[in-house]
């Protein structure tokens, strides 16, 4: 019954769900913390931009005596938002993190709105004051079409109106440098237009696609950032080097595929780690002391971990864990060198295999309690032919151990009789 045994250990569905839920919480907590750091940086950036707009308006007010009331309103709202932003909340759970991130998202949206309103006020007052302040003050996304010269028809041209109205949608979006660069290129092309009849083509072929790209960015950047964070976390968990993904619709799909692939790898790893720990715990609970360990990587890349558990002084059970979930258990004698057992030792060790029989059945029950099921691959009967010697020099021992001595057999026999009784 208790010769060498090999089995594939798998988790019950309930235990697998528990591990998956635990990993989800750990992963989402990490993602939410990354998101929080990003939101804090974005809010700080918006406050700096609002402060710059307020300073522009303050200079304009001093020169024109206009916009004083608007300046006071802007300063008051900025102070209120800065105060809300500075609030510190207790973040002791995933839900509290999510709640705080929703708070920061709301504050960031209000800051962005205040920033845009402030810039619009500055432009309006500057226009009313009829000063050339455009070199110092943000004037938004209006294109100049400088190549058309002083053609008065340009300003009222329906396509010029459509172009600038479309670009105003972009003004409220916080763009990445790549999109900012595209806008600069778009503006350069607009300034080079010399034929007013080309405006329709410019609007449909360049402006509208650019606006669509910006709106897609606005609608999906949060999802993209979470996917990148999720992917980076899983890549680190698996030991893979994380690849760089630029923002794009195609890369959102690629990230989702990579996350699905890595998630399966991580869950397999976590399951095997849990099974290995469960076997360790069960053996120790049954009185088997873990006296040594070793790890082996084959040329094929397959990895094995061995645990040496003391049965009696001089005799141990070697448990081999493979990275595929297969676990083998073999009983043998301890020595400090590689050798085969003598005939007398082999006969004695066969008796030890009988002694291990009931413990193996108890081990199966203990593992089931921990949510681990055993699918037996092979279970060989006790026999002298399976006797072997474990070289303790191959293991990292946790304490000095005795080598096998035939005299200890009396104690083993008494243990066996006690179990059978």
Secondary structure as GFF3:
##gff-version 3
##sequence-region A 1 421
A	DSSP	beta_strand	5	11	.	.	.	ID=ss1
A	DSSP	alpha_helix	13	64	.	.	.	ID=ss2
A	DSSP	alpha_helix	68	85	.	.	.	ID=ss3
A	DSSP	alpha_helix	94	129	.	.	.	ID=ss4
A	DSSP	three_ten_helix	146	148	.	.	.	ID=ss5
A	DSSP	alpha_helix	153	156	.	.	.	ID=ss6
A	DSSP	alpha_helix	158	171	.	.	.	ID=ss7
A	DSSP	alpha_helix	177	192	.	.	.	ID=ss8
A	DSSP	three_ten_helix	196	198	.	.	.	ID=ss9
A	DSSP	alpha_helix	199	202	.	.	.	ID=ss10
A	DSSP	pi_helix	203	207	.	.	.	ID=ss11
A	DSSP	alpha_helix	208	238	.	.	.	ID=ss12
A	DSSP	alpha_helix	249	285	.	.	.	ID=ss13
A	DSSP	beta_strand	289	297	.	.	.	ID=ss14
A	DSSP	beta_strand	303	312	.	.	.	ID=ss15
A	DSSP	beta_strand	315	322	.	.	.	ID=ss16
A	DSSP	beta_strand	326	335	.	.	.	ID=ss17
A	DSSP	alpha_helix	343	369	.	.	.	ID=ss18
A	DSSP	beta_strand	372	379	.	.	.	ID=ss19
A	DSSP	three_ten_helix	384	386	.	.	.	ID=ss20
A	DSSP	beta_strand	389	391	.	.	.	ID=ss21
A	DSSP	three_ten_helix	392	394	.	.	.	ID=ss22
A	DSSP	beta_strand	396	397	.	.	.	ID=ss23
A	DSSP	three_ten_helix	406	408	.	.	.	ID=ss24
A	DSSP	alpha_helix	409	420	.	.	.	ID=ss25
###
